[in-house]
Amino acid sequence: MRLPRRVRLVLLGAVAPVVASLLVLAVSSMLQGPSIDSLYWLRERVHGPRPAPDLSPVVVVGIDEETYRRPPFAGTPQALWGPRLGTVLGAMLDGGAAAIGLDLVHPTSVETLIPGFERDYLLTLRRGGKEGRLVLAKVQHQSDPLMPYRGYMIAAGVNNVRSVNLVEDADGVLRRVPLTLGVTGPDGQPKAEPGMAVEVASRALKAPLERGADGSATLGGYRVPGGEGNRLLVNHATAAGSIPTYSLADLYACAEAGKTDFFAKHFKGKAVMVGTVLDVEDRKLSSNRWVTKPEGVGLPERCALPVMSELYVAGRTRDSIPGVYIHAAAISNLIAHDALEEAGRPAAAALVLLLAGLAALVTLATRPLVAAAGLLLLLAGWSGIAVEAFQGGLVLPYLQAALAALLVFPLALGFRFAVLDRDQRHIRNAFKLYLPGSLIDDMIASGQSPSLGGEERDLSILFCDIAGFTKMSEGMEPEALVTVLNRYFTVMTDIIEAHGGFVDKYIGDAVLAVFGAPYAIDNHARAAVSAALAMRQAMADDPTLLATSSGRGSNRIGIATGPALIGNIGSPRRFNYTVMGDTVNLASRLEGANKYYNTALMVSGETMRHHGDPDAFRALDIVQVVGRSEPVEVFEPLSDARRADEEDRAQRTAYAAALDDWRAGRFEAATVGFRALVAADGAALAMLHKAEKRVGLPAEPGWAGVTALTDK
């Protein structure tokens, strides 16, 4: 059993999104990173650079290019910087820094060679460690970590050393910070130890990282997103200078100058990360790589030394950032409670399937070009939703859902073209020359081929024939005559269809058109009359229509309104969607009656009444046509130009008066009235001939002025 087309569309609309979603979800983990990076870029386009929280809770002390160029650091090996670094650390501790993390690993010290050289530095480390405000760094390499010099660890305390390891995604980009790392405890058993960012944030908040039974992580009452997976997705502030960065060289000069107020103003209550901020060393690709800002912009207040502006190239941006900023951003997220949270797998899969389903609906419900535009609008709407969610801290599967929607489009469109639309094309090509387009659309929608059967409907039938066909075709070659006729038929058919009708058939040089089927229209009589007037106007506007070397033909039109049988009529092997009945015959007879009255358009009284505007017609006569026993009142439709013409209106009034005399049996008065109009009115001439024959004769009993027409 062949399923109807609509059922197959529904099935395709269900299958295509599932297939596309499964394909995308299979590679979702590969797309998640670029999806997050894309959301950073889109958020910047929509909302502008994201600033840090008011009064950033974290600051960076940078060992930057300026530090390497200014005395006393310039020209001095970094191994000898310990005392000077200790001076700055001491000043920050004195200034009230809440916690200080050193993103530096010094595995050796000159203290072994020059005893007492780093005594003050070691005392500062001891103080910071004892107060719980200083964390040293280590780096996990394979199974053995790279540890700080043992003397530094003893001074600061072995429990104040934390790993600064960051885990790259498969594409080499750092987007997440580990909450804890596995280490070997003093008892030789593995244990989870907080990473540098978590430890510094914990010291600043004076709250430990707590684990729930479900694996969740909480810090200072904040349920850390991604805690179950032990990864914090960093939410970078992307505005220039969002994390205040101070040069170590300026802070050393500031401490040496005894400006304690500066340290209290800028470091009190802050979490501090100390690390390298150089052009080449320890730079990382992070999720904000497409929205980085020029370096040296938005720098905080200086203390003792001016900025070495020559170190920065104006407007230059780089896709990498110093690694210390990733730790600093994570600390800020933990303290300010604004880390990014990724949608769970079930929710993400549902969103991917939803967008794919909407894309399938758009693709299958409209034409390809409209579907493409609809798909673009759908993706634009999805982008807006994803960006607003990202602005609120929720990461939706942006690229995954968009890719699923894009995959659905060719999948659904290809199947639709190859299978569903193939049937459409077959039906349309098979019947387009025989059935009206609206009926073909119905067949396609139902998935069924046409079958025999009909119904009686109230319709308006238009019959148009060529006047003077014999003369215009004299001496013409058949091919040339066919060309002339085809051009004429094309113009007439276009007019008929533009007014809601359809051409039932061409009969020689005649056209039979139907108004009111297969689809009902508001006023089929008015539509038929309007079409007839337009057909006559087309002949007037284009003198080349029906023009040949032997002369030019014209057309005559008859319209009748009433019940008619319409449907697929014929045999099961060959049939036509056609109309038949007395109304059809009457339209043909009225077309022929134009010859008798010297008119070009004639409609029945039923057509005039269904039209609804009596002023749009003039009464011609009452006739009895061949094949009908009942007489029919006939009218001539009036163009807008004739209705507005005062002279024509006066003549119509005079014709109506003469017609009343004729119908009343006042033949002499009718003769006088019609004779006065014959110079400009062919119908008056026809009526004059009839009236003159009855002058001097009395009207028969029951006289109604009916004219019996003997010609078809």
ABEGO torsion letter per residue (X at the ends): XBBBAAAAAAAAAAAAAAAAAAAAAAAAAAAAAAAAAAAAAAAAAAAEBBBBBBGBABBBBBBBAAAAABOAABGBBAAAAAAAAAAAAAAAAAAGBABBBBBBBBABBAAAABBGAAAAAAAAAAAAAAAGABBBBBBBBEABBBBBBAAAAAAAEAAABBBABBBBBAAGBBABBBABBBBBBAAGBBBBBBBAAAAAAAAAAGBBBBBBAAGBBBBGGBBBBGAAAGBBBBBBBABBGABBBBBAAAAAAAAAAGBAAAAAAAABGBBBBBBBBBAABGBBBBAAAAABBBBGBGBBBBAABBBBAAABBBGBBBABBBAAAAAAAAAAAAAAGABBBBBBAAAAAAAAAAAAAAAAAAAAABBAAAAAAAAAAAAAAAAAAAAAAAAAGBBBBAAAAAAAAAAAAAAAAAAAAAAAAAAAAAAAAAAAAABBAAAAAAAAAAGBBBBBEBBBBBBBBBBBBBBGAAAAABGBBAAAAAAAAAAAAAAAAAAAAAAGBBBABBBEABBBBBBGOABBBABAAAAAAAAAAAAAAAAAABAABGBBAAEBBBBBBBBBBEBBBBEBBEBAABBBBBBBEAAAAAAAAAAAAAAAAGBABBBBAAAAAAAGBAAABBBABBBBBBGBABBBBBBBBBBAAAAABAAAAAAAAAAAAAAAAAAAGBAAAAAAAAAAAAAABAAAAAAAAAAAAABGBBBBBGBAGBBBBABX
